[in-house]
Each structure stands twice: as structure tokens, then as C-alpha cells.
């Protein structure tokens, strides 16, 4: 018996016909190239036999080369007759390399041996570029032996390895609770509070690098030497400080060099015939994406039929960021608690942006309550064509959120550092704390192949063991050798960075402490030079000393910022050093423990208080329908309640440790 289906297809609209025609035209084969004369290929052979093919360096590599050229050229000015740097590098000997690293230690005042090693590696790269060959192997070994021996001893170089803290799920819950319920800092708009929480969830849930979510390109440096000039301008002009030195290490060398692959369409790596007909989610005429950040076209949102009979449908997110090494589509189940659910955060942002292609998907209720119809397993929730290349995480434009500009890494980094300080963490909270936490969790539950796939590492590489593995071994060796049960709960607590957390730790240095410190002689000298040039004049515009005064003012500002950061770090570290000793002495002297009372935080935005109470409350033993209802309520409060369209404004006259926050709708500003 043959079943016949008499299903009438709905009429095709004109926009769909136009899109279909574009895709058909896209698959049209390219015209064949006309046959070349024999002399053409012979000329190519002769041309390339006599020339050296210059590599197409990434922007980061060009910046590194420019930096080492600047340092090496300054070194050459101290040589007799001040020869050009290119004449020296082409005949760079073992003695030249040793003299250069000594110059780096003396002039640039470098204190870390690993930094000297990196500069020498860049010098070898410059030698290879200029000479077309590698530096002599024996000379390179002797230079490294000098760096690790006599140079380290003579200049007392620091050889300690900086601790790499690992974030756990308990730490993540603590940070999210503080972010939603106890954070008194203000954001440009409250939408930034929602997207900041989503970034934290994606960092921990996917193990991605921050450059896969936000715009992490550095501002392009001016390259003054042949072969390093910019061939095109555009993306690199974003005002961003890039990654700080603390995060650039062995684990940061994989994936930040090639940003061009970020514009590749989803699934193009699996297309064997070279065609890209069904992989691009955007049309042919759509312009290339402007930022290497997570855009709507990188996220595939699906409503999947629940395999459990009678169960509610769940939304699954197959997210793929523009990662240089190609992120893998990983379905993520929706969590019971809204605080851990990235889908709820994403839907609230998408509804606020009006990003869904279906005109009726304007509320979170319609998204979560949608049911799968027909003989299919899922219903894709597609995005509007004009929203495909729009970044999900966007920066502020005054008091509103920019419709097109991606959030920069420096802005996200500042918010992350501020959250770590406010939550009382001893170690500095960075994005790689989340990445290392994900790597260690996956390593304990999956194979090495799966771990490398999640972390975007080359198969069978030693990157994880060299840069990501938890330095605090999560294993009770003593209990194992004594054949006794191990205290897994205590070990788990000891291996996470919240072990030394203290919410009483100071965030700011008191004014009396700042006043008691002696002034910096370098800053005082710069201020005296500026005062002498100004000679009591207030306006310097148009005068002969304007350029020098402005240079000194900028240098004074940099020196003050550096000194203020050092004072804050040392004052906070001093608190963590003396607090245990003071507690021990008070206890041994018979004093009673002082009860710690958490400060009461009153949120002036009503929707913020409702959302904090809803999202930070754990409810156990609820039905799937109640779980969906909580997610809808959370997303609706974020979007429809107006929190994404509100902005908290600190009062100028705030009293007490918690500032009195006022708020206004964006439309009223």
C-alpha cells in the first residue's frame, strides 16, 4: 500500500524568489580562463626562481615585527657610526644578539627572563625575514644559554612563573550572584548588564577565547618599514587596548594571528566541492562583516522537539563564533536555573534588538512557547537578513547602545576586573580563568580528542598540559598511597580560585593612606619641567612650548595611572597578607569573632530588583512547565519590563558605602 501526500505548498513571496535567484546565480560555474601562451608560464618560472616569496603576515605578526625593528634600530644608534639596522641584522652574529639582549635589560628595564626570551625569538624572526634563512643553530643555543645563565644572574631577572588560577562552577555562581544582586556599579545601559552575564556564561560553557565574542583587535600601529605597510584599512582602527601582558602567553599564541577566517560562513569547512551554496546564512549582496566578534549569523537558534513524551519543547543553541581555528557547533541544553541559562539571556537580547525574521516573535513568551509542527524534529528560528552581521555584544554610544559597533575587549576586560575586585577575589579575574576552568572540567570527563576539539587546539598538541592544566593537583596523593578514602569535597574547594576570596577586601585605597605615601620623584620631576615651560601661563595653544607641554602632560598622566594601579594592587595584597595574622592574634587573645553582615543593596530600578530576586533564587523540584515559565519571566523582565532600556545614574551626593542610584528610561535622556 502506497501512501500519497497531497500537501499544497504555500505561494512563494517576492523576497524569497529574489533570495532563491541569488543562490542559483551563486552556483553558476565560473567562466573558463582562456589558454595562456607558452611564454607566460616560462616567465612565471623564471620570475619566481629569482625572487623570494614573502609570507602574508597577520596584523599581530606585523606589529611584533615593527616592535622589534624599533628596538633593534635604537640599539643600532648606540653602535659606532650609528649604522642602519638592516645592515646589522643581515650580518647578525652571536655577539650582536647578546649585546642586544643586554641593551634591552639596561634601556627598557625588563625584569622578566621570559620577556627577554620572547624578544630574542622576535629577533630571530626578523633575521629570517631579512635573510631568507634561519639563524645559525649553534649560535642560537649559545645565546639562549647566556640568557638563562649569566644574563639572569647579572641583572637579577625574575624567573618565577605567574600563577594561573582556574575558575570552577561554584566561582561562576558566586560571580553571577554578585553581578545580578550585589553589584552597585553602573553600566552605560542595563542592556550591558545582561550581555555581560551572557559573555561570562559563554566563556565558561564553551571554553572560547574572548576574541570569539568581542572585538579584540588592537589599534593598528604605524609601520614605517618596507613590507610591513598596511595594504588595507578598516577593522584595525577600533579603539582598543588589546590583550594585556598577563594574558599573552603560551595559550594566547594559538588563534589570535589569523582573523581573516572570521568572515567564513558556517559549515564551509565541510563543503568538499568548494561551493558555498548552502552554507552562507546571508545573501550574496550582503557586505562583509565589520567586526571579528560574535554576530547573529554565528548563532543558530532551534526549537527542538522534546524526545520525552509529553515534555515541553526546549530551545537549543548551536553557537559558532568567528574563531580563527573554527569553533564547533555544540548544542547546549537549557538549564533549570535562569542564572545559568545562556538561551534566556540570548533571547532577551534578540527580542530587544528585533532580530527574529518571523514578524510575530516579538516577546519571550512566543519564543519559548513555540511548538514544533509537522514531521520534523526542530524549527529553526532564523534572523533578519539585515541583522546577520550585527554583533550581539555591542558597545555604548553615549547613553544608548550602538546599533552596529561591537563591544571592545578593553571594555569587557575592565568590567571583568571590576567584578573580581568587588567579589573579593585575591587573584586577578581574567577571561582565561574561565577558559582554563572549562579545559580542566572537560579533561576530567572526556577524551583528549574531545578536549582539544572543545578548546580549539591542534590534535595531540601539548598546549593543554603546558598552559591550561590546573597547577593545584586535584588528587589526594597521601590518601591514595595510604589506601584511604579521599576528601573530594575539600580537594574541589582547594583547586578553585574562590578559596582565598574575602568580600571585605578593600577595592579602593583610602585617602589618608594616599596622603601618607611619599610622592613619586619621577612624577614630581615631570611636573617641575612642565611648570618651567609654562612659566605661569594658563593657555599654551599656539606657543612654541605647546608640543612639549602636551607631551609632558600625557607622560604625567600615564605615570600617575601606573602608580595608582601599583598602590591599589599592593594595598589589596597587603590586606590579604595581614588579615589572617590579625584574626589569629584576636582569637588567641580571647576576643570574640566579629559577625560579618552583608551590606544591604537597594536597587533603584524596580525591574532590576525583580530580576535579581528571580534569577538568583534556586528552586528545586519543579516541573518542566514551571522551568519554562521561570525562563519566560526572566527574559520578559529583561526586555519588556524595561531594564534593557534603562540606565542607572550615580547620585553626586551619595552617603554610606552603597551609592544611592537613580535611574531613568533611555527615551527620557
C-alpha positions, 0 to 999 in steps of 0.5 A: 500500500502506497501512501500519497501526500497531497500537501499544497505548498504555500505561494512563494513571496517576492523576497524569497524568489529574489533570495532563491535567484541569488543562490542559483546565480551563486552556483553558476560555474565560473567562466573558463580562463582562456589558454595562456601562451607558452611564454607566460608560464616560462616567465612565471618560472623564471620570475619566481626562481629569482625572487623570494616569496614573502609570507602574508603576515597577520596584523599581530605578526606585523606589529611584533615585527615593527616592535622589534625593528624599533628596538633593534634600530635604537640599539643600532644608534648606540653602535659606532657610526650609528649604522642602519639596522638592516645592515646589522641584522643581515650580518647578525652574529652571536655577539650582536644578539647578546649585546642586544639582549643586554641593551634591552635589560639596561634601556627598557628595564625588563625584569622578566627572563621570559620577556627577554626570551620572547624578544630574542625569538622576535629577533630571530624572526626578523633575521629570517625575514631579512635573510631568507634563512634561519639563524645559525643553530649553534649560535642560537643555543649559545645565546639562549644559554647566556640568557638563562645563565649569566644574563639572569644572574647579572641583572637579577631577572625574575624567573618565577612563573605567574600563577594561573588560577582556574575558575570552577562552577561554584566561582561562576555562581558566586560571580553571577550572584554578585553581578545580578544582586550585589553589584552597585556599579553602573553600566552605560545601559542595563542592556550591558548588564545582561550581555555581560552575564551572557559573555561570562556564561559563554566563556565558561560553557564553551571554553572560547577565547574572548576574541570569539565574542568581542572585538579584540583587535588592537589599534593598528600601529604605524609601520614605517618599514618596507613590507610591513605597510598596511595594504588595507584599512578598516577593522584595525582602527577600533579603539582598543587596548588589546590583550594585556601582558598577563594574558599573552602567553603560551595559550594566547599564541594559538588563534589570535594571528589569523582573523581573516577566517572570521568572515567564513560562513558556517559549515564551509569547512565541510563543503568538499566541492568548494561551493558555498551554496548552502552554507552562507546564512546571508545573501550574496549582496550582503557586505562583509562583516565589520567586526571579528566578534560574535554576530547573529549569523554565528548563532543558530537558534532551534526549537527542538522537539522534546524526545520525552513524551509529553515534555515541553519543547526546549530551545537549543543553541548551536553557537559558532563564533568567528574563531580563527581555528573554527569553533564547533557547533555544540548544542547546549541544553537549557538549564533549570536555573535562569542564572545559568541559562545562556538561551534566556539571556540570548533571547532577551537580547534578540527580542530587544534588538528585533532580530527574529525574521518571523514578524510575530516573535516579538516577546519571550513568551512566543519564543519559548512557547513555540511548538514544533509542527509537522514531521520534523524534529526542530524549527529553526528560528532564523534572523533578519537578513539585515541583522546577520552581521550585527554583533550581539555584544555591542558597545555604548554610544553615549547613553544608548547602545550602538546599533552596529559597533561591537563591544571592545575587549578593553571594555569587557576586560575592565568590567571583568576586573571590576567584578573580581575586585568587588567579589573579593577575589585575591587573584586577578579575574581574567577571561582565561580563568574561565577558559582554563576552568572549562579545559580542566572540567572537560579533561576530567570527563572526556577524551583528549580528542574531545578536549582539544576539539572543545578548546580549539587546539591542534590534535595531540598538541601539548598546549593543554598540559603546558598552559591550561592544566590546573597547577593545584593537583586535584588528587589526594596523593597521601590518601591514595598511597595510604589506601584511604578514602579521599576528601573530594569535597575539600580537594574541589574547594582547594583547586578553585580560585574562590578559596582565598576570596574575602568580600571585605577586601578593600577595592579602593585605597583610602585617602589618608593612606594616599596622603601618607605615601611619599610622592613619586620623584619621577612624577614630581620631576615631570611636573617641575619641567612642565611648570618651567615651560609654562612659566605661569601661563594658563593657555599654551595653544599656539606657543612654541612650548605647546608640543612639549607641554602636551607631551609632558602632560600625557607622560604625567598622566600615564605615570600617575595611572601606573602608580595608582594601579601599583598602590591599589594592587599592593594595598589589596595584597597587603590586606590579604597578607595581614588579615589572617595574622590579625584574626589569629592574634584576636582569637588567641587573645580571647576576643570574640569573632566579629559577625560579618553582615552583608551590606544591604543593596537597594536597587533603584530600578524596580525591574532590576530588583525583580530580576535579581530576586528571580534569577538568583533564587534556586528552586528545586523540584519543579516541573518542566512547565514551571522551568519554562515559565521561570525562563519566560519571566526572566527574559520578559523582565529583561526586555519588556519590563524595561531594564534593557532600556534603562540606565542607572545614574550615580547620585553626586551626593551619595552617603554610606558605602552603597551609592544611592542610584537613580535611574531613568528610561533611555527615551527620557535622556 
